[in-house]
Amino acid sequence: MANINLTDEDVSLLNSKIGLHTLLKNPKVNLKKILEEVKNIQELRQLQEELIKLQKWVIKKDKKVVIIFEGRDAAGKGGAIRRVTEYINPRHFRIVALNIPTEDERKQWFFQRYINQLPKPGEIVLFDRSWYNRAVVEPVNGFCTDEEYDIFMSQVNEFEKMLIQSDTYLVKFYFSITKKEQARRFKDIKSSPVKRWKMTAVDEEAQALWDEYSEYKNKMFDATNTKHAPWVIIKANQKFKARLTAIKYLLKTIRYK
């Protein structure tokens, strides 16, 4: 083990509950990496305490918050959502991850089933994928027609503008990973008995369709990165750092008191 000069603060961190837990779960002791991990966890806890304050403000002021989590398969959207919601009041937030539309929903206006999921006053709604399925996933996989895609792209900016004008906070995250990192994560998922269920038929094709996804993703950014509803691109190859970045953005953007 390489020598490392520990400050009094470092020693205190290692002797904390989080520090001792991190030491015990790492069979190969690398103090530099362990200290970095402990500091990250400590920072996350502090940010999560602020999220509790933000939610209390949302409830007290009857605010409505919509947070969209988009990104390629295995980009870490679900993990980020779990860290955001880990300690806030479950009665005042919802996670929405819609299945494929029913036959009746296919006949409705495309945005209708998303409107039905929007927050009531005092509520936060987190979309694990959103209406932007139609901007990327659906056209790449042939789940919508060219006409349906064009109609969506012509309507989405106005839809979001109306949403914001109805006194709703809208945050749009896109978690961005490299092709190599996605392949590594897929391999990890497939080799894990408790994660294997996550792989879908769409996931299986993601690497082969990488360039097609990139094409539609870039079209989406060009057309829908508006002043009133900008995209926030999160570099997500490092999961923990991506989660911290997303939470920091929420706390900075939603001006809670």
C-alpha positions as CSV (number, residue, x, y, z in Angstrom):
1,M,0.0,0.0,0.0
2,A,1.4,3.4,-1.0
3,N,2.2,5.9,1.7
4,I,-0.4,8.6,2.1
5,N,-0.3,11.6,4.3
6,L,-3.6,11.8,6.3
7,T,-4.8,15.1,7.7
8,D,-6.8,15.2,10.9
9,E,-9.9,15.7,8.8
10,D,-9.1,12.6,6.8
11,V,-8.7,10.5,9.9
12,S,-12.0,11.9,11.3
13,L,-13.7,10.9,8.0
14,L,-12.3,7.4,8.1
15,N,-13.4,7.0,11.7
16,S,-17.0,8.1,10.9
17,K,-19.8,5.7,10.4
18,I,-19.6,6.2,6.6
19,G,-15.8,5.8,6.6
20,L,-15.8,2.6,8.6
21,H,-18.5,1.1,6.5
22,T,-16.6,2.0,3.3
23,L,-13.4,0.5,4.7
24,L,-15.0,-2.7,5.7
25,K,-16.7,-3.2,2.3
26,N,-13.4,-2.8,0.4
27,P,-11.2,-5.9,0.8
28,K,-8.3,-4.2,-0.9
29,V,-7.5,-1.1,1.1
30,N,-6.6,1.9,-1.1
31,L,-6.9,4.8,1.3
32,K,-6.9,7.5,-1.4
33,K,-9.8,5.9,-3.2
34,I,-11.7,5.2,0.0
35,L,-11.3,8.8,1.2
36,E,-12.6,10.0,-2.2
37,E,-15.6,7.7,-1.9
38,V,-16.3,8.8,1.7
39,K,-16.1,12.4,0.7
40,N,-18.5,11.8,-2.2
41,I,-21.0,10.0,0.1
42,Q,-20.7,12.8,2.6
43,E,-21.4,15.4,-0.1
44,L,-24.4,13.3,-1.3
45,R,-25.9,13.2,2.2
46,Q,-25.5,17.0,2.5
47,L,-27.2,17.5,-0.9
48,Q,-30.0,15.1,0.1
49,E,-30.6,17.1,3.2
50,E,-31.1,20.2,1.0
51,L,-33.5,18.2,-1.2
52,I,-35.7,17.7,1.9
53,K,-35.7,21.4,2.4
54,L,-36.6,21.9,-1.3
55,Q,-39.5,19.5,-1.1
56,K,-40.8,21.1,2.1
57,W,-40.8,24.5,0.2
58,V,-42.6,22.8,-2.7
59,I,-45.3,21.5,-0.4
60,K,-45.7,24.7,1.6
61,K,-45.9,26.9,-1.5
62,D,-48.0,24.5,-3.6
63,K,-45.4,24.4,-6.3
64,K,-45.4,21.9,-9.1
65,V,-42.1,20.3,-10.3
66,V,-41.5,18.0,-13.3
67,I,-38.0,16.4,-13.7
68,I,-37.3,14.5,-16.8
69,F,-34.5,11.9,-16.9
70,E,-33.5,10.9,-20.4
71,G,-30.4,9.1,-21.8
72,R,-29.3,6.0,-23.5
73,D,-30.0,2.6,-22.0
74,A,-27.9,1.9,-18.9
75,A,-26.9,5.6,-18.6
76,G,-27.8,5.6,-14.9
77,K,-31.1,7.4,-15.0
78,G,-32.7,5.0,-12.4
79,G,-29.8,5.3,-10.0
80,A,-30.0,9.1,-10.1
81,I,-33.7,9.1,-9.5
82,R,-33.2,6.8,-6.4
83,R,-30.6,9.2,-5.0
84,V,-32.9,12.2,-5.5
85,T,-35.9,10.6,-3.8
86,E,-34.1,8.5,-1.2
87,Y,-35.0,10.6,1.8
88,I,-37.8,13.0,0.7
89,N,-41.4,12.4,1.7
90,P,-42.9,9.7,-0.5
91,R,-46.4,11.1,-0.1
92,H,-45.4,14.2,-2.1
93,F,-43.5,12.8,-5.1
94,R,-44.1,10.2,-7.8
95,I,-41.8,8.3,-10.2
96,V,-43.4,7.8,-13.6
97,A,-42.1,5.1,-15.9
98,L,-44.9,4.4,-18.4
99,N,-45.2,1.1,-20.3
100,I,-46.0,0.9,-24.0
101,P,-49.3,2.6,-24.7
102,T,-52.6,0.7,-24.7
103,E,-54.8,0.6,-27.8
104,D,-56.9,3.4,-26.5
105,E,-53.9,5.5,-25.6
106,R,-52.6,5.1,-29.2
107,K,-55.7,6.8,-30.4
108,Q,-55.4,9.7,-28.0
109,W,-53.4,12.9,-28.5
110,F,-49.8,11.7,-27.9
111,F,-49.3,14.0,-24.9
112,Q,-52.6,13.0,-23.2
113,R,-51.2,10.1,-21.1
114,Y,-48.3,12.3,-19.9
115,I,-50.7,15.1,-19.0
116,N,-52.5,12.6,-16.8
117,Q,-49.2,12.1,-14.8
118,L,-48.4,15.8,-14.2
119,P,-48.0,17.0,-10.6
120,K,-50.7,18.5,-8.5
121,P,-49.8,21.5,-6.3
122,G,-47.2,20.6,-3.7
123,E,-45.9,17.6,-5.7
124,I,-42.7,16.6,-7.6
125,V,-43.0,14.1,-10.5
126,L,-39.9,12.4,-11.9
127,F,-40.2,10.9,-15.4
128,D,-37.9,7.9,-16.0
129,R,-38.1,8.5,-19.7
130,S,-40.8,10.8,-20.9
131,W,-42.6,12.1,-23.9
132,Y,-39.1,12.3,-25.5
133,N,-39.4,8.6,-26.3
134,R,-41.0,9.8,-29.5
135,A,-38.0,11.9,-30.3
136,V,-35.4,9.1,-30.2
137,V,-36.4,5.6,-29.0
138,E,-39.6,5.3,-31.1
139,P,-38.3,6.4,-34.5
140,V,-35.0,4.5,-34.1
141,N,-36.9,1.2,-33.3
142,G,-39.8,1.8,-35.8
143,F,-42.4,2.3,-33.0
144,C,-43.9,5.4,-34.7
145,T,-44.4,6.6,-38.2
146,D,-42.5,9.5,-39.8
147,E,-45.7,11.6,-39.6
148,E,-46.2,10.9,-35.9
149,Y,-42.5,11.9,-35.3
150,D,-42.9,15.1,-37.3
151,I,-46.1,16.0,-35.5
152,F,-44.5,15.5,-32.1
153,M,-41.4,17.6,-33.0
154,S,-43.7,20.4,-34.2
155,Q,-45.7,20.4,-30.9
156,V,-43.3,19.6,-28.1
157,N,-41.9,23.1,-27.6
158,E,-45.3,24.7,-27.3
159,F,-46.5,21.9,-25.0
160,E,-43.6,22.6,-22.6
161,K,-44.1,26.3,-22.8
162,M,-47.8,25.8,-21.8
163,L,-46.6,23.6,-18.9
164,I,-44.2,26.3,-17.7
165,Q,-46.8,29.0,-18.1
166,S,-49.1,27.0,-15.8
167,D,-46.6,27.7,-13.0
168,T,-44.7,24.4,-13.3
169,Y,-41.0,23.9,-12.9
170,L,-39.6,21.8,-15.7
171,V,-36.0,20.3,-15.7
172,K,-34.8,18.2,-18.5
173,F,-31.8,16.0,-17.8
174,Y,-30.0,13.9,-20.5
175,F,-27.5,11.4,-19.1
176,S,-24.7,10.9,-21.6
177,I,-22.4,7.9,-21.7
178,T,-19.9,6.6,-24.3
179,K,-20.5,3.5,-26.4
180,K,-17.7,1.7,-24.6
181,E,-19.2,2.4,-21.2
182,Q,-22.6,1.3,-22.3
183,A,-21.1,-2.0,-23.5
184,R,-19.4,-2.5,-20.2
185,R,-22.6,-1.8,-18.2
186,F,-24.6,-4.2,-20.4
187,K,-22.0,-6.9,-19.7
188,D,-22.3,-6.3,-16.0
189,I,-26.1,-6.4,-16.1
190,K,-26.1,-9.7,-18.1
191,S,-23.7,-11.3,-15.7
192,S,-25.6,-10.4,-12.6
193,P,-28.5,-12.7,-11.5
194,V,-30.2,-9.7,-9.7
195,K,-29.8,-7.3,-12.6
196,R,-30.4,-9.5,-15.6
197,W,-34.1,-8.6,-15.6
198,K,-33.3,-5.1,-16.6
199,M,-32.2,-6.1,-20.1
200,T,-35.0,-5.6,-22.7
201,A,-35.2,-6.4,-26.4
202,V,-34.6,-2.7,-27.1
203,D,-31.5,-2.7,-24.9
204,E,-30.1,-5.7,-26.8
205,E,-30.2,-3.6,-30.0
206,A,-28.8,-0.4,-28.5
207,Q,-25.1,-1.0,-29.4
208,A,-25.9,-2.0,-33.0
209,L,-28.2,1.1,-33.4
210,W,-25.7,3.5,-31.6
211,D,-25.3,5.8,-34.6
212,E,-29.0,5.9,-35.3
213,Y,-29.6,6.9,-31.7
214,S,-26.9,9.6,-32.0
215,E,-28.6,11.0,-35.1
216,Y,-32.0,11.4,-33.5
217,K,-30.6,12.5,-30.2
218,N,-28.8,15.4,-32.0
219,K,-32.0,16.3,-33.9
220,M,-33.8,16.4,-30.5
221,F,-31.2,18.7,-29.0
222,D,-31.2,21.0,-32.0
223,A,-35.0,21.4,-32.0
224,T,-36.0,21.3,-28.4
225,N,-33.1,22.9,-26.5
226,T,-35.2,26.1,-25.9
227,K,-34.6,29.1,-23.7
228,H,-37.7,28.2,-21.6
229,A,-36.8,24.5,-21.3
230,P,-33.1,23.9,-22.0
231,W,-31.5,20.4,-21.9
232,V,-29.1,19.8,-19.1
233,I,-26.5,17.3,-20.4
234,I,-25.0,15.2,-17.6
235,K,-21.7,13.4,-18.3
236,A,-22.6,10.0,-16.8
237,N,-19.6,7.7,-17.3
238,Q,-18.9,8.1,-13.6
239,K,-22.2,7.3,-12.0
240,F,-21.6,8.9,-8.6
241,K,-20.4,12.2,-10.1
242,A,-23.4,12.3,-12.4
243,R,-25.8,12.0,-9.5
244,L,-24.1,14.8,-7.6
245,T,-24.1,17.0,-10.7
246,A,-27.9,16.4,-11.3
247,I,-28.8,17.1,-7.6
248,K,-26.7,20.3,-7.5
249,Y,-28.4,21.6,-10.6
250,L,-31.9,21.0,-9.1
251,L,-30.9,22.8,-5.9
252,K,-29.5,25.7,-7.9
253,T,-32.3,26.0,-10.4
254,I,-35.4,25.7,-8.2
255,R,-35.1,28.7,-6.0
256,Y,-36.5,27.3,-2.8
257,K,-36.2,29.1,0.5
